[in-house]
Amino acid sequence: MPGACSLAPHIALREAGLPFDLVEVDYRTRRTTGGGDYREINPKGYVPALVLETGETLTEVPVILQYVDGLTPAATLLPASGLPRLRALEWLNFIATEIHKSFSPLFRPETPLPLLEPGQQHLRRRLAVVERHLRQQQYLMETGFSLADVYLYVVCRWLKDLNMALADWPSLRWHTDTIAKRPSVRQAMTQEGLI
Protein backbone atom coordinates (compact mmCIF):
# COMPACT_ATOMS: atom_id res chain seq x y z
CA MET A 1 0.00 0.00 0.00
CA PRO A 2 2.02 2.95 -1.23
CA GLY A 3 2.78 5.38 1.57
CA ALA A 4 1.46 3.11 4.32
CA CYS A 5 3.61 1.93 7.22
CA SER A 6 4.99 -0.78 4.92
CA LEU A 7 7.16 1.98 3.48
CA ALA A 8 9.41 1.66 6.57
CA PRO A 9 10.42 -1.98 5.91
CA HIS A 10 10.73 -1.13 2.20
CA ILE A 11 13.27 1.58 3.05
CA ALA A 12 15.00 -0.73 5.56
CA LEU A 13 15.50 -3.42 2.92
CA ARG A 14 17.09 -0.83 0.66
CA GLU A 15 19.28 0.51 3.50
CA ALA A 16 20.45 -3.06 4.12
CA GLY A 17 21.09 -3.68 0.43
CA LEU A 18 19.01 -6.86 0.50
CA PRO A 19 17.20 -8.32 -2.52
CA PHE A 20 13.41 -8.30 -2.29
CA ASP A 21 10.25 -8.27 -4.36
CA LEU A 22 7.46 -5.81 -3.62
CA VAL A 23 3.84 -6.82 -3.98
CA GLU A 24 1.33 -3.99 -3.98
CA VAL A 25 -1.91 -4.44 -2.05
CA ASP A 26 -5.08 -2.50 -2.84
CA TYR A 27 -6.28 -0.74 0.31
CA ARG A 28 -9.99 -1.24 -0.34
CA THR A 29 -10.11 -4.74 -1.76
CA ARG A 30 -7.06 -6.28 -0.04
CA ARG A 31 -6.13 -7.82 -3.40
CA THR A 32 -2.51 -8.03 -4.52
CA THR A 33 -1.37 -6.79 -7.91
CA GLY A 34 -1.34 -10.45 -8.98
CA GLY A 35 -5.01 -10.78 -8.02
CA GLY A 36 -4.49 -12.81 -4.84
CA ASP A 37 -6.26 -12.27 -1.54
CA TYR A 38 -3.77 -10.51 0.74
CA ARG A 39 -5.46 -12.02 3.80
CA GLU A 40 -4.04 -15.36 2.73
CA ILE A 41 -0.58 -13.85 3.22
CA ASN A 42 -1.44 -11.90 6.37
CA PRO A 43 -4.73 -12.90 8.03
CA LYS A 44 -4.62 -9.58 9.94
CA GLY A 45 -5.37 -7.93 6.60
CA TYR A 46 -2.98 -5.03 6.92
CA VAL A 47 0.54 -4.27 5.76
CA PRO A 48 3.39 -4.93 6.14
CA ALA A 49 4.06 -8.60 5.71
CA LEU A 50 7.44 -10.03 4.85
CA VAL A 51 7.40 -13.52 3.39
CA LEU A 52 10.72 -15.18 4.13
CA GLU A 53 12.53 -17.66 1.90
CA THR A 54 11.38 -20.39 4.31
CA GLY A 55 7.75 -19.53 3.56
CA GLU A 56 7.22 -18.08 7.03
CA THR A 57 5.64 -14.63 7.22
CA LEU A 58 6.60 -11.80 9.57
CA THR A 59 4.28 -8.90 10.29
CA GLU A 60 4.44 -5.66 12.32
CA VAL A 61 6.86 -2.87 11.45
CA PRO A 62 9.12 -3.08 14.55
CA VAL A 63 9.55 -6.85 14.12
CA ILE A 64 10.37 -6.62 10.42
CA LEU A 65 12.83 -3.78 11.04
CA GLN A 66 14.62 -5.86 13.67
CA TYR A 67 14.67 -8.84 11.32
CA VAL A 68 16.24 -6.77 8.51
CA ASP A 69 18.80 -5.40 10.96
CA GLY A 70 19.65 -8.95 12.07
CA LEU A 71 20.35 -10.00 8.48
CA THR A 72 22.92 -7.24 8.01
CA PRO A 73 24.58 -6.48 11.36
CA ALA A 74 27.51 -4.79 9.63
CA ALA A 75 25.13 -2.12 8.31
CA THR A 76 24.43 -1.05 11.94
CA LEU A 77 20.83 -0.16 11.17
CA LEU A 78 20.04 -0.57 14.87
CA PRO A 79 22.50 -0.70 17.79
CA ALA A 80 23.74 -4.26 18.28
CA SER A 81 23.27 -4.75 22.01
CA GLY A 82 23.11 -3.33 25.50
CA LEU A 83 21.39 -0.16 26.53
CA PRO A 84 21.66 1.44 23.05
CA ARG A 85 19.76 -1.53 21.58
CA LEU A 86 17.10 -1.22 24.27
CA ARG A 87 16.76 2.52 23.59
CA ALA A 88 16.22 1.77 19.89
CA LEU A 89 13.53 -0.77 20.79
CA GLU A 90 11.93 1.81 23.08
CA TRP A 91 11.69 4.23 20.15
CA LEU A 92 10.36 1.59 17.77
CA ASN A 93 7.65 0.68 20.27
CA PHE A 94 6.84 4.30 21.10
CA ILE A 95 6.42 5.08 17.42
CA ALA A 96 4.27 1.97 16.87
CA THR A 97 2.01 2.29 19.89
CA GLU A 98 1.89 6.00 20.62
CA ILE A 99 2.33 7.72 17.26
CA HIS A 100 1.39 5.25 14.52
CA LYS A 101 -1.71 4.02 16.33
CA SER A 102 -2.73 7.59 17.20
CA PHE A 103 -3.29 8.19 13.48
CA SER A 104 -5.72 5.28 13.08
CA PRO A 105 -8.90 6.84 14.49
CA LEU A 106 -8.11 10.12 12.73
CA PHE A 107 -8.14 8.36 9.35
CA ARG A 108 -11.34 6.39 9.91
CA PRO A 109 -14.37 8.02 8.27
CA GLU A 110 -16.63 6.63 11.00
CA THR A 111 -14.77 8.52 13.76
CA PRO A 112 -17.29 11.05 15.15
CA LEU A 113 -16.27 14.65 14.50
CA PRO A 114 -16.23 15.55 18.22
CA LEU A 115 -13.46 12.95 18.71
CA LEU A 116 -11.17 14.27 15.97
CA GLU A 117 -9.89 17.29 17.94
CA PRO A 118 -9.05 15.27 21.10
CA GLY A 119 -7.39 12.67 18.85
CA GLN A 120 -5.25 15.31 17.19
CA GLN A 121 -4.33 16.77 20.58
CA HIS A 122 -3.29 13.29 21.74
CA LEU A 123 -1.08 12.94 18.66
CA ARG A 124 0.38 16.42 19.23
CA ARG A 125 1.40 15.46 22.77
CA ARG A 126 3.17 12.35 21.49
CA LEU A 127 4.98 14.34 18.80
CA ALA A 128 6.01 16.90 21.43
CA VAL A 129 7.93 14.11 23.20
CA VAL A 130 9.86 13.44 19.99
CA GLU A 131 10.37 17.17 19.36
CA ARG A 132 11.96 17.66 22.80
CA HIS A 133 14.25 14.70 22.21
CA LEU A 134 15.32 15.86 18.73
CA ARG A 135 16.19 19.32 20.04
CA GLN A 136 19.11 17.65 21.81
CA GLN A 137 20.35 15.41 18.99
CA GLN A 138 19.84 15.00 15.25
CA TYR A 139 18.52 11.44 15.29
CA LEU A 140 16.54 9.36 17.74
CA MET A 141 19.67 7.44 18.73
CA GLU A 142 22.81 9.09 20.09
CA THR A 143 24.77 6.79 17.78
CA GLY A 144 23.19 8.42 14.73
CA PHE A 145 20.80 7.29 12.03
CA SER A 146 18.83 4.09 12.67
CA LEU A 147 15.74 2.29 11.45
CA ALA A 148 13.80 4.02 14.24
CA ASP A 149 14.35 7.25 12.28
CA VAL A 150 12.94 5.57 9.17
CA TYR A 151 9.77 4.51 10.98
CA LEU A 152 9.35 7.99 12.46
CA TYR A 153 9.80 9.52 9.01
CA VAL A 154 7.10 7.30 7.52
CA VAL A 155 4.45 8.12 10.11
CA CYS A 156 5.28 11.84 10.06
CA ARG A 157 4.54 11.88 6.33
CA TRP A 158 0.90 11.31 7.26
CA LEU A 159 0.58 14.63 9.11
CA LYS A 160 -0.17 16.45 5.87
CA ASP A 161 -3.17 14.14 5.35
CA LEU A 162 -4.60 15.54 8.59
CA ASN A 163 -3.74 19.15 7.72
CA MET A 164 -1.20 19.18 10.54
CA ALA A 165 2.00 21.08 9.72
CA LEU A 166 5.46 19.84 10.62
CA ALA A 167 6.30 23.51 11.12
CA ASP A 168 4.77 23.11 14.59
CA TRP A 169 7.75 20.87 15.45
CA PRO A 170 10.90 22.43 13.92
CA SER A 171 13.33 19.73 15.07
CA LEU A 172 11.02 17.01 13.83
CA ARG A 173 10.65 18.88 10.53
CA TRP A 174 14.46 19.02 10.18
CA HIS A 175 14.64 15.29 10.98
CA THR A 176 11.95 14.44 8.41
CA ASP A 177 13.62 16.57 5.73
CA THR A 178 16.99 14.95 6.45
CA ILE A 179 15.65 11.38 6.28
CA ALA A 180 13.78 12.22 3.05
CA LYS A 181 17.13 12.95 1.35
CA ARG A 182 18.57 9.48 1.95
CA PRO A 183 19.02 7.52 -1.29
CA SER A 184 17.12 4.52 0.12
CA VAL A 185 14.16 6.74 0.96
CA ARG A 186 14.11 8.42 -2.44
CA GLN A 187 14.34 5.04 -4.20
CA ALA A 188 11.51 3.55 -2.13
CA MET A 189 9.33 6.63 -2.55
CA THR A 190 9.92 6.57 -6.30
CA GLN A 191 9.11 2.86 -6.58
CA GLU A 192 5.90 3.36 -4.59
CA GLY A 193 4.90 6.26 -6.85
CA LEU A 194 5.09 8.81 -4.02
CA ILE A 195 7.57 11.11 -5.81
HELIX and SHEET records of a PDB file:
HELIX    1   1 LEU A    7  ALA A   16  1                                  10    
HELIX    2   2 TYR A   38  GLU A   40  5                                   3    
HELIX    3   3 VAL A   61  LEU A   71  1                                  11    
HELIX    4   4 PRO A   73  ALA A   75  5                                   3    
HELIX    5   5 GLY A   82  PHE A   94  1                                  13    
HELIX    6   6 ILE A   95  HIS A  100  3                                   6    
HELIX    7   7 LYS A  101  PHE A  107  1                                   7    
HELIX    8   8 LEU A  113  LEU A  134  1                                  22    
HELIX    9   9 LEU A  147  CYS A  156  1                                  10    
HELIX   10  10 ARG A  157  LEU A  162  5                                   6    
HELIX   11  11 LEU A  166  ASP A  168  5                                   3    
HELIX   12  12 PRO A  170  ALA A  180  1                                  11    
HELIX   13  13 PRO A  183  GLN A  191  1                                   9    
SHEET    1   A 2 ALA A  49  VAL A  51  0                                        
SHEET    2   A 2 THR A  57  THR A  59 -1                                        
END                                                                             
